[in-house]
Amino acid sequence: MCLAVPGTILAVRGEDVLRTGTVSFGGVNKEANLAFVPEAKVGDYVLVHAGFAISIVDEAEAAETLEYFRQIGELGELGNKT
């Protein structure tokens, strides 16, 4: 299964296929290629898969997705309890 994780763009550098940015995933900052979302700017939320931002999402959608991830994590912890 493949997952795309929402994050907030903190900085943008370069142009065209070399366009990259710093994206924050709940305080963890990673570099992502922004070539597929040329209209993305600082402050936008993007879905990142395998180091590439693949779409822009609104803040509510990003928050909802992160909440699902949090819930999945909690469910996973239940399976580890004896």
Backbone atoms as SQL, in Angstrom:
CREATE TABLE atoms (id INTEGER PRIMARY KEY, chain TEXT, resi INTEGER, resn TEXT, atom TEXT, x REAL, y REAL, z REAL);
INSERT INTO atoms VALUES
  (1, 'A', 1, 'MET', 'N', 0.840, -1.170, 0.000),
  (2, 'A', 1, 'MET', 'CA', 0.000, 0.000, 0.000),
  (3, 'A', 1, 'MET', 'C', 0.889, 1.239, 0.000),
  (4, 'A', 2, 'CYS', 'N', 0.467, 2.247, -0.726),
  (5, 'A', 2, 'CYS', 'CA', 1.195, 3.507, -0.796),
  (6, 'A', 2, 'CYS', 'C', 0.420, 4.583, -0.060),
  (7, 'A', 3, 'LEU', 'N', 1.137, 5.434, 0.652),
  (8, 'A', 3, 'LEU', 'CA', 0.520, 6.530, 1.379),
  (9, 'A', 3, 'LEU', 'C', 1.135, 7.851, 0.947),
  (10, 'A', 4, 'ALA', 'N', 0.302, 8.867, 0.899),
  (11, 'A', 4, 'ALA', 'CA', 0.774, 10.234, 0.719),
  (12, 'A', 4, 'ALA', 'C', 0.445, 10.964, 2.017),
  (13, 'A', 5, 'VAL', 'N', 1.400, 11.707, 2.518),
  (14, 'A', 5, 'VAL', 'CA', 1.259, 12.365, 3.810),
  (15, 'A', 5, 'VAL', 'C', 1.165, 13.872, 3.604),
  (16, 'A', 6, 'PRO', 'N', 0.186, 14.529, 4.259),
  (17, 'A', 6, 'PRO', 'CA', 0.061, 15.975, 4.113),
  (18, 'A', 6, 'PRO', 'C', 1.092, 16.715, 4.961),
  (19, 'A', 7, 'GLY', 'N', 1.574, 17.811, 4.403),
  (20, 'A', 7, 'GLY', 'CA', 2.510, 18.669, 5.121),
  (21, 'A', 7, 'GLY', 'C', 2.371, 20.096, 4.637),
  (22, 'A', 8, 'THR', 'N', 2.972, 21.014, 5.381),
  (23, 'A', 8, 'THR', 'CA', 2.908, 22.439, 5.067),
  (24, 'A', 8, 'THR', 'C', 4.229, 22.879, 4.455),
  (25, 'A', 9, 'ILE', 'N', 4.159, 23.604, 3.356),
  (26, 'A', 9, 'ILE', 'CA', 5.372, 24.122, 2.714),
  (27, 'A', 9, 'ILE', 'C', 5.911, 25.293, 3.536),
  (28, 'A', 10, 'LEU', 'N', 7.186, 25.178, 3.941),
  (29, 'A', 10, 'LEU', 'CA', 7.847, 26.229, 4.716),
  (30, 'A', 10, 'LEU', 'C', 8.740, 27.112, 3.853),
  (31, 'A', 11, 'ALA', 'N', 9.314, 26.542, 2.785),
  (32, 'A', 11, 'ALA', 'CA', 10.229, 27.290, 1.912),
  (33, 'A', 11, 'ALA', 'C', 10.214, 26.655, 0.530),
  (34, 'A', 12, 'VAL', 'N', 10.455, 27.469, -0.494),
  (35, 'A', 12, 'VAL', 'CA', 10.485, 27.002, -1.883),
  (36, 'A', 12, 'VAL', 'C', 11.781, 27.490, -2.524),
  (37, 'A', 13, 'ARG', 'N', 12.414, 26.587, -3.298),
  (38, 'A', 13, 'ARG', 'CA', 13.651, 26.919, -4.001),
  (39, 'A', 13, 'ARG', 'C', 13.608, 26.340, -5.418),
  (40, 'A', 14, 'GLY', 'N', 14.317, 26.966, -6.324),
  (41, 'A', 14, 'GLY', 'CA', 14.471, 26.445, -7.676),
  (42, 'A', 14, 'GLY', 'C', 13.272, 26.707, -8.572),
  (43, 'A', 15, 'GLU', 'N', 13.364, 26.152, -9.784),
  (44, 'A', 15, 'GLU', 'CA', 12.312, 26.335, -10.781),
  (45, 'A', 15, 'GLU', 'C', 12.083, 25.048, -11.551),
  (46, 'A', 16, 'ASP', 'N', 10.901, 24.954, -12.148),
  (47, 'A', 16, 'ASP', 'CA', 10.516, 23.839, -13.015),
  (48, 'A', 16, 'ASP', 'C', 10.770, 22.487, -12.348),
  (49, 'A', 17, 'VAL', 'N', 11.458, 21.562, -13.035),
  (50, 'A', 17, 'VAL', 'CA', 11.664, 20.219, -12.495),
  (51, 'A', 17, 'VAL', 'C', 12.646, 20.210, -11.325),
  (52, 'A', 18, 'LEU', 'N', 13.401, 21.295, -11.146),
  (53, 'A', 18, 'LEU', 'CA', 14.337, 21.388, -10.030),
  (54, 'A', 18, 'LEU', 'C', 13.731, 22.114, -8.831),
  (55, 'A', 19, 'ARG', 'N', 12.437, 22.399, -8.899),
  (56, 'A', 19, 'ARG', 'CA', 11.753, 23.120, -7.825),
  (57, 'A', 19, 'ARG', 'C', 11.583, 22.201, -6.617),
  (58, 'A', 20, 'THR', 'N', 12.105, 22.618, -5.482),
  (59, 'A', 20, 'THR', 'CA', 11.992, 21.851, -4.251),
  (60, 'A', 20, 'THR', 'C', 11.514, 22.748, -3.129),
  (61, 'A', 21, 'GLY', 'N', 11.202, 22.133, -2.013),
  (62, 'A', 21, 'GLY', 'CA', 10.783, 22.916, -0.863),
  (63, 'A', 21, 'GLY', 'C', 10.966, 22.143, 0.417),
  (64, 'A', 22, 'THR', 'N', 10.992, 22.894, 1.507),
  (65, 'A', 22, 'THR', 'CA', 11.001, 22.305, 2.831),
  (66, 'A', 22, 'THR', 'C', 9.549, 22.158, 3.252),
  (67, 'A', 23, 'VAL', 'N', 9.164, 20.939, 3.621),
  (68, 'A', 23, 'VAL', 'CA', 7.776, 20.654, 4.008),
  (69, 'A', 23, 'VAL', 'C', 7.782, 20.148, 5.442),
  (70, 'A', 24, 'SER', 'N', 6.882, 20.694, 6.256),
  (71, 'A', 24, 'SER', 'CA', 6.767, 20.292, 7.658),
  (72, 'A', 24, 'SER', 'C', 5.649, 19.276, 7.812),
  (73, 'A', 25, 'PHE', 'N', 5.997, 18.155, 8.436),
  (74, 'A', 25, 'PHE', 'CA', 5.028, 17.104, 8.747),
  (75, 'A', 25, 'PHE', 'C', 4.899, 17.049, 10.266),
  (76, 'A', 26, 'GLY', 'N', 4.103, 17.942, 10.814),
  (77, 'A', 26, 'GLY', 'CA', 3.909, 17.972, 12.262),
  (78, 'A', 26, 'GLY', 'C', 5.187, 18.264, 13.019),
  (79, 'A', 27, 'GLY', 'N', 6.025, 19.127, 12.491),
  (80, 'A', 27, 'GLY', 'CA', 7.261, 19.498, 13.165),
  (81, 'A', 27, 'GLY', 'C', 8.497, 18.795, 12.634),
  (82, 'A', 28, 'VAL', 'N', 8.322, 17.750, 11.844),
  (83, 'A', 28, 'VAL', 'CA', 9.451, 17.079, 11.196),
  (84, 'A', 28, 'VAL', 'C', 9.573, 17.670, 9.797),
  (85, 'A', 29, 'ASN', 'N', 10.701, 18.296, 9.512),
  (86, 'A', 29, 'ASN', 'CA', 10.896, 18.962, 8.224),
  (87, 'A', 29, 'ASN', 'C', 11.685, 18.086, 7.270),
  (88, 'A', 30, 'LYS', 'N', 11.173, 17.972, 6.039),
  (89, 'A', 30, 'LYS', 'CA', 11.815, 17.175, 4.991),
  (90, 'A', 30, 'LYS', 'C', 11.810, 17.966, 3.692),
  (91, 'A', 31, 'GLU', 'N', 12.739, 17.631, 2.819),
  (92, 'A', 31, 'GLU', 'CA', 12.768, 18.219, 1.486),
  (93, 'A', 31, 'GLU', 'C', 11.858, 17.412, 0.565),
  (94, 'A', 32, 'ALA', 'N', 11.130, 18.108, -0.298),
  (95, 'A', 32, 'ALA', 'CA', 10.252, 17.445, -1.262),
  (96, 'A', 32, 'ALA', 'C', 10.377, 18.146, -2.611),
  (97, 'A', 33, 'ASN', 'N', 10.246, 17.370, -3.681),
  (98, 'A', 33, 'ASN', 'CA', 10.227, 17.918, -5.030),
  (99, 'A', 33, 'ASN', 'C', 8.843, 18.508, -5.269),
  (100, 'A', 34, 'LEU', 'N', 8.785, 19.740, -5.756),
  (101, 'A', 34, 'LEU', 'CA', 7.518, 20.447, -5.988),
  (102, 'A', 34, 'LEU', 'C', 7.187, 20.594, -7.469),
  (103, 'A', 35, 'ALA', 'N', 7.876, 19.862, -8.339),
  (104, 'A', 35, 'ALA', 'CA', 7.679, 20.008, -9.784),
  (105, 'A', 35, 'ALA', 'C', 6.250, 19.693, -10.219),
  (106, 'A', 36, 'PHE', 'N', 5.577, 18.770, -9.526),
  (107, 'A', 36, 'PHE', 'CA', 4.217, 18.379, -9.921),
  (108, 'A', 36, 'PHE', 'C', 3.154, 19.370, -9.451),
  (109, 'A', 37, 'VAL', 'N', 3.545, 20.310, -8.599),
  (110, 'A', 37, 'VAL', 'CA', 2.602, 21.321, -8.096),
  (111, 'A', 37, 'VAL', 'C', 3.220, 22.715, -8.266),
  (112, 'A', 38, 'PRO', 'N', 3.381, 23.147, -9.526),
  (113, 'A', 38, 'PRO', 'CA', 4.080, 24.410, -9.784),
  (114, 'A', 38, 'PRO', 'C', 3.398, 25.628, -9.163),
  (115, 'A', 39, 'GLU', 'N', 2.110, 25.528, -8.865),
  (116, 'A', 39, 'GLU', 'CA', 1.386, 26.653, -8.279),
  (117, 'A', 39, 'GLU', 'C', 1.502, 26.710, -6.757),
  (118, 'A', 40, 'ALA', 'N', 2.094, 25.682, -6.135),
  (119, 'A', 40, 'ALA', 'CA', 2.219, 25.619, -4.677),
  (120, 'A', 40, 'ALA', 'C', 3.166, 26.705, -4.176),
  (121, 'A', 41, 'LYS', 'N', 2.805, 27.263, -3.023),
  (122, 'A', 41, 'LYS', 'CA', 3.605, 28.334, -2.433),
  (123, 'A', 41, 'LYS', 'C', 3.741, 28.108, -0.927),
  (124, 'A', 42, 'VAL', 'N', 4.594, 28.890, -0.300),
  (125, 'A', 42, 'VAL', 'CA', 4.797, 28.799, 1.138),
  (126, 'A', 42, 'VAL', 'C', 3.450, 28.952, 1.843),
  (127, 'A', 43, 'GLY', 'N', 3.190, 28.056, 2.797),
  (128, 'A', 43, 'GLY', 'CA', 1.935, 28.076, 3.547),
  (129, 'A', 43, 'GLY', 'C', 0.891, 27.105, 3.029),
  (130, 'A', 44, 'ASP', 'N', 1.064, 26.631, 1.788),
  (131, 'A', 44, 'ASP', 'CA', 0.127, 25.655, 1.228),
  (132, 'A', 44, 'ASP', 'C', 0.356, 24.286, 1.856),
  (133, 'A', 45, 'TYR', 'N', -0.707, 23.492, 1.900),
  (134, 'A', 45, 'TYR', 'CA', -0.623, 22.101, 2.320),
  (135, 'A', 45, 'TYR', 'C', -0.538, 21.239, 1.069),
  (136, 'A', 46, 'VAL', 'N', 0.387, 20.292, 1.071),
  (137, 'A', 46, 'VAL', 'CA', 0.559, 19.389, -0.063),
  (138, 'A', 46, 'VAL', 'C', 0.586, 17.948, 0.419),
  (139, 'A', 47, 'LEU', 'N', 0.169, 17.039, -0.466),
  (140, 'A', 47, 'LEU', 'CA', 0.320, 15.611, -0.195),
  (141, 'A', 47, 'LEU', 'C', 1.650, 15.180, -0.787),
  (142, 'A', 48, 'VAL', 'N', 2.487, 14.535, 0.023),
  (143, 'A', 48, 'VAL', 'CA', 3.817, 14.115, -0.412),
  (144, 'A', 48, 'VAL', 'C', 3.888, 12.598, -0.411),
  (145, 'A', 49, 'HIS', 'N', 4.315, 12.054, -1.545),
  (146, 'A', 49, 'HIS', 'CA', 4.501, 10.612, -1.700),
  (147, 'A', 49, 'HIS', 'C', 5.880, 10.375, -2.305),
  (148, 'A', 50, 'ALA', 'N', 6.682, 9.564, -1.651),
  (149, 'A', 50, 'ALA', 'CA', 8.018, 9.195, -2.138),
  (150, 'A', 50, 'ALA', 'C', 8.874, 10.413, -2.474),
  (151, 'A', 51, 'GLY', 'N', 8.741, 11.469, -1.660),
  (152, 'A', 51, 'GLY', 'CA', 9.561, 12.656, -1.848),
  (153, 'A', 51, 'GLY', 'C', 9.041, 13.657, -2.855),
  (154, 'A', 52, 'PHE', 'N', 7.863, 13.401, -3.430),
  (155, 'A', 52, 'PHE', 'CA', 7.262, 14.300, -4.408),
  (156, 'A', 52, 'PHE', 'C', 5.926, 14.812, -3.899),
  (157, 'A', 53, 'ALA', 'N', 5.734, 16.130, -3.934),
  (158, 'A', 53, 'ALA', 'CA', 4.421, 16.700, -3.649),
  (159, 'A', 53, 'ALA', 'C', 3.554, 16.414, -4.870),
  (160, 'A', 54, 'ILE', 'N', 2.430, 15.717, -4.656),
  (161, 'A', 54, 'ILE', 'CA', 1.615, 15.292, -5.796),
  (162, 'A', 54, 'ILE', 'C', 0.323, 16.076, -5.947),
  (163, 'A', 55, 'SER', 'N', -0.092, 16.807, -4.897),
  (164, 'A', 55, 'SER', 'CA', -1.263, 17.664, -5.025),
  (165, 'A', 55, 'SER', 'C', -1.322, 18.639, -3.864),
  (166, 'A', 56, 'ILE', 'N', -2.056, 19.717, -4.081),
  (167, 'A', 56, 'ILE', 'CA', -2.310, 20.693, -3.028),
  (168, 'A', 56, 'ILE', 'C', -3.647, 20.323, -2.386),
  (169, 'A', 57, 'VAL', 'N', -3.706, 20.394, -1.067),
  (170, 'A', 57, 'VAL', 'CA', -4.953, 20.123, -0.344),
  (171, 'A', 57, 'VAL', 'C', -5.229, 21.295, 0.587),
  (172, 'A', 58, 'ASP', 'N', -6.496, 21.440, 0.986),
  (173, 'A', 58, 'ASP', 'CA', -6.788, 22.517, 1.921),
  (174, 'A', 58, 'ASP', 'C', -6.468, 22.073, 3.352),
  (175, 'A', 59, 'GLU', 'N', -6.432, 23.029, 4.243),
  (176, 'A', 59, 'GLU', 'CA', -6.033, 22.758, 5.628),
  (177, 'A', 59, 'GLU', 'C', -6.947, 21.754, 6.305),
  (178, 'A', 60, 'ALA', 'N', -8.256, 21.839, 6.046),
  (179, 'A', 60, 'ALA', 'CA', -9.210, 20.913, 6.663),
  (180, 'A', 60, 'ALA', 'C', -8.965, 19.478, 6.210),
  (181, 'A', 61, 'GLU', 'N', -8.701, 19.284, 4.926),
  (182, 'A', 61, 'GLU', 'CA', -8.425, 17.938, 4.411),
  (183, 'A', 61, 'GLU', 'C', -7.123, 17.388, 4.990),
  (184, 'A', 62, 'ALA', 'N', -6.112, 18.252, 5.104),
  (185, 'A', 62, 'ALA', 'CA', -4.842, 17.820, 5.688),
  (186, 'A', 62, 'ALA', 'C', -5.039, 17.402, 7.144),
  (187, 'A', 63, 'ALA', 'N', -5.790, 18.190, 7.903),
  (188, 'A', 63, 'ALA', 'CA', -6.046, 17.871, 9.318),
  (189, 'A', 63, 'ALA', 'C', -6.823, 16.568, 9.450),
  (190, 'A', 64, 'GLU', 'N', -7.796, 16.350, 8.575),
  (191, 'A', 64, 'GLU', 'CA', -8.581, 15.119, 8.615),
  (192, 'A', 64, 'GLU', 'C', -7.707, 13.897, 8.331),
  (193, 'A', 65, 'THR', 'N', -6.840, 14.010, 7.346),
  (194, 'A', 65, 'THR', 'CA', -5.944, 12.900, 7.012),
  (195, 'A', 65, 'THR', 'C', -4.988, 12.602, 8.158),
  (196, 'A', 66, 'LEU', 'N', -4.422, 13.642, 8.762),
  (197, 'A', 66, 'LEU', 'CA', -3.510, 13.438, 9.892),
  (198, 'A', 66, 'LEU', 'C', -4.233, 12.806, 11.079),
  (199, 'A', 67, 'GLU', 'N', -5.498, 13.163, 11.275),
  (200, 'A', 67, 'GLU', 'CA', -6.298, 12.544, 12.343),
  (201, 'A', 67, 'GLU', 'C', -6.496, 11.058, 12.066),
  (202, 'A', 68, 'TYR', 'N', -6.742, 10.688, 10.823),
  (203, 'A', 68, 'TYR', 'CA', -6.861, 9.261, 10.470),
  (204, 'A', 68, 'TYR', 'C', -5.570, 8.513, 10.773),
  (205, 'A', 69, 'PHE', 'N', -4.424, 9.125, 10.434),
  (206, 'A', 69, 'PHE', 'CA', -3.139, 8.489, 10.735),
  (207, 'A', 69, 'PHE', 'C', -2.974, 8.301, 12.234),
  (208, 'A', 70, 'ARG', 'N', -3.373, 9.320, 13.012),
  (209, 'A', 70, 'ARG', 'CA', -3.269, 9.226, 14.467),
  (210, 'A', 70, 'ARG', 'C', -4.130, 8.075, 14.980),
  (211, 'A', 71, 'GLN', 'N', -5.351, 7.957, 14.463),
  (212, 'A', 71, 'GLN', 'CA', -6.247, 6.886, 14.889),
  (213, 'A', 71, 'GLN', 'C', -5.691, 5.512, 14.521),
  (214, 'A', 72, 'ILE', 'N', -5.127, 5.391, 13.344),
  (215, 'A', 72, 'ILE', 'CA', -4.535, 4.119, 12.921),
  (216, 'A', 72, 'ILE', 'C', -3.391, 3.745, 13.853),
  (217, 'A', 73, 'GLY', 'N', -2.588, 4.723, 14.223),
  (218, 'A', 73, 'GLY', 'CA', -1.480, 4.477, 15.135),
  (219, 'A', 73, 'GLY', 'C', -1.967, 3.973, 16.479),
  (220, 'A', 74, 'GLU', 'N', -3.057, 4.542, 16.975),
  (221, 'A', 74, 'GLU', 'CA', -3.610, 4.098, 18.243),
  (222, 'A', 74, 'GLU', 'C', -4.165, 2.688, 18.123),
  (223, 'A', 75, 'LEU', 'N', -4.792, 2.372, 17.014),
  (224, 'A', 75, 'LEU', 'CA', -5.313, 1.026, 16.821),
  (225, 'A', 75, 'LEU', 'C', -4.189, 0.014, 16.772),
  (226, 'A', 76, 'GLY', 'N', -3.074, 0.387, 16.135),
  (227, 'A', 76, 'GLY', 'CA', -1.921, -0.496, 16.073),
  (228, 'A', 76, 'GLY', 'C', -1.362, -0.800, 17.439),
  (229, 'A', 77, 'GLU', 'N', -1.402, 0.194, 18.340),
  (230, 'A', 77, 'GLU', 'CA', -0.918, -0.006, 19.696),
  (231, 'A', 77, 'GLU', 'C', -1.787, -0.978, 20.468),
  (232, 'A', 78, 'LEU', 'N', -3.092, -1.024, 20.163),
  (233, 'A', 78, 'LEU', 'CA', -3.981, -1.958, 20.853),
  (234, 'A', 78, 'LEU', 'C', -3.574, -3.412, 20.581),
  (235, 'A', 79, 'GLY', 'N', -3.111, -3.691, 19.371),
  (236, 'A', 79, 'GLY', 'CA', -2.707, -5.047, 19.015),
  (237, 'A', 79, 'GLY', 'C', -1.462, -5.503, 19.746),
  (238, 'A', 80, 'ASN', 'N', -0.665, -4.556, 20.263),
  (239, 'A', 80, 'ASN', 'CA', 0.569, -4.909, 20.968),
  (240, 'A', 80, 'ASN', 'C', 0.358, -5.136, 22.455),
  (241, 'A', 81, 'LYS', 'N', -0.815, -4.820, 22.975),
  (242, 'A', 81, 'LYS', 'CA', -1.060, -4.985, 24.408),
  (243, 'A', 81, 'LYS', 'C', -1.455, -6.414, 24.723),
  (244, 'A', 82, 'THR', 'N', -1.014, -6.912, 25.876),
  (245, 'A', 82, 'THR', 'CA', -1.361, -8.287, 26.289),
  (246, 'A', 82, 'THR', 'C', -2.235, -8.281, 27.506);
